[in-house]
Amino acid sequence: MSYYAKHVFFCCNQRDGGRVCCNDKGASEIRDYAKKRVKELGLSGEGKIRVNQAGCLDRCEEGPCVVVYPDAVWYTYLDRADIDEIIEEHLQHGRIVERLRM
């Protein structure tokens, strides 16, 4: 069995030279928010959910991205409300948020 039931990776890559990157779209702040919310909801820890920063996930041009494993579901997001929806629907209830799916 995996140490975590779900592992959530936020691309927080910062590219040089004006190339599109997730961090320019607020990825680090949103990751911090998601990590805080998961903890507040009692969803974090062994056997539960882990939220992490990732380097480049190579999908920056498609918008800021996050991937949930082991489900291998990729999402994009615009704001905290989108992250709240991913947390509630996918992480708490196991329902993929199709409107945010990449």
N, C-alpha and C positions, 0 to 999 in steps of 0.2 A: 504494500500500500504506500502511496505517496505521502510525504510529510504534510503537505497541504492538499486540501480537497480541490482548491482552485488557486492558480497563480496568475496574477494580473500584471502585465508588463506595459508600462507607458513609454513610448518612444520620447526621449527627452534630448534627442540629438541636437547639437548646435553646429551648423555648417558654416564654413567661411566663404567669402566671395559672393555673397548675395544669393546663394542657392537656397531653394525652399527647404525649410526644416521645421520640425514639430515644435522645437523650443521657441521659435519666433512667434508661435501661435499660442503661447501660454502653457505649454505642456508640463513644465515643472510645477507651476502653481496648481494646475488641475490634478496632477499626481499627488501633491501634498494634501489637497482637499479630499481626494478619494481615499487616501490612506487614513486620514482623520475620521471620515465618515464610517469607514469599515470598522475602525476601532470603537467609535461611539455606539455603533449598532451591535457590538459584541460579536462581530463576525471574524475577527482576526485571531491568529494563533494556530498552534499545532492542530492539524486535522480540519482546519477551517480555511480561511482565505489570507493570502499574502499579496500585498500590493508593492510592486517594485518599479524602479527606474530602469530603463534599458538604454543602451546606446542605439545607434541607428538600426531601425527595423526595415529600412529600405522601401518605405511606402510614404515618405514625407510629402510627395507631390499630390497624394490623394487626400490630404488633410491631416491634422494631428491624428495619430493612431494609437490604439491600445489593443492588446490581444489577451484573450482569456484562455489559459490552458488548464486542464488537458483538453478542453473543448475545441481548441484551435479556431475560435471565433474572433474575427477582427472587427473592430469598431472605429468609427470616427466620431467626433463630438465637436460641439461649438461652445458649450458652457457647462456650468455646474448642474443645471437642470438635466442635461443629457447624461451626465455622470450619475446623478441620483437615479435616473431611470434605469441605467445599466446595473447599478447596485441592486435596486429593488427587484427588477424583473429577472435579470440573468443570475446574479450572484445569490439572491435570496430565494427566488422561485424557480430557477432553472429554465426560464423562458427567454429565448433570444429576442433581442430588440431589433427587428428587421429594418426599421427605418434608419437605424444608425450603422447597420452592417456594411462592411466594405466588400 
